[in-house]
Amino acid sequence: MNRPKFGIAREDSVFELKAVDHNDAGHLVCVGSGGCIPFSLKYKRPALSVTAFDFNLDQTVRTFSISSN
């Protein structure tokens, strides 16, 4: 298993929410990482379509398994 690597640790979605609201966006693509940002966005904006990605397959699997529960 590859160990997850993190470059930036932010646990809130303030920046993303401001961008979504400012642009009246219906879809957002963001780094999945641990899932905090994409799940927070879906909670705060249920109608928003969120696509989360990560270059580390192991991290992607972790994020997907959280969303599947």
Contacts in CASP RR format, 6 or more apart in sequence:
PFRMAT RR
TARGET T0000
AUTHOR 0000-0000-0000
METHOD contacts of the structure
MODEL  1
MNRPKFGIAREDSVFELKAVDHNDAGHLVCVGSGGCIPFSLKYKRPALSV
TAFDFNLDQTVRTFSISSN
1 58 0 8 1.000
2 56 0 8 1.000
2 57 0 8 1.000
2 58 0 8 1.000
3 58 0 8 1.000
4 56 0 8 1.000
4 58 0 8 1.000
4 59 0 8 1.000
4 62 0 8 1.000
5 56 0 8 1.000
6 33 0 8 1.000
10 37 0 8 1.000
11 36 0 8 1.000
12 36 0 8 1.000
12 40 0 8 1.000
13 36 0 8 1.000
13 37 0 8 1.000
13 40 0 8 1.000
13 41 0 8 1.000
13 44 0 8 1.000
16 28 0 8 1.000
16 30 0 8 1.000
16 37 0 8 1.000
16 41 0 8 1.000
17 41 0 8 1.000
17 44 0 8 1.000
17 45 0 8 1.000
19 25 0 8 1.000
19 28 0 8 1.000
20 26 0 8 1.000
20 28 0 8 1.000
20 41 0 8 1.000
20 45 0 8 1.000
20 48 0 8 1.000
25 48 0 8 1.000
26 47 0 8 1.000
26 48 0 8 1.000
26 49 0 8 1.000
27 48 0 8 1.000
27 49 0 8 1.000
27 50 0 8 1.000
27 51 0 8 1.000
28 41 0 8 1.000
28 48 0 8 1.000
28 49 0 8 1.000
28 50 0 8 1.000
28 51 0 8 1.000
29 50 0 8 1.000
29 51 0 8 1.000
29 52 0 8 1.000
29 53 0 8 1.000
30 37 0 8 1.000
30 38 0 8 1.000
30 41 0 8 1.000
30 50 0 8 1.000
30 51 0 8 1.000
30 52 0 8 1.000
30 53 0 8 1.000
31 37 0 8 1.000
31 52 0 8 1.000
31 53 0 8 1.000
31 54 0 8 1.000
32 38 0 8 1.000
32 52 0 8 1.000
32 53 0 8 1.000
32 54 0 8 1.000
32 59 0 8 1.000
32 60 0 8 1.000
32 63 0 8 1.000
33 54 0 8 1.000
33 59 0 8 1.000
33 63 0 8 1.000
34 59 0 8 1.000
34 62 0 8 1.000
34 63 0 8 1.000
34 66 0 8 1.000
35 52 0 8 1.000
35 63 0 8 1.000
35 66 0 8 1.000
37 52 0 8 1.000
38 50 0 8 1.000
38 52 0 8 1.000
38 63 0 8 1.000
38 67 0 8 1.000
39 66 0 8 1.000
39 67 0 8 1.000
41 48 0 8 1.000
41 50 0 8 1.000
42 48 0 8 1.000
42 50 0 8 1.000
52 63 0 8 1.000
53 60 0 8 1.000
54 60 0 8 1.000
54 63 0 8 1.000
END
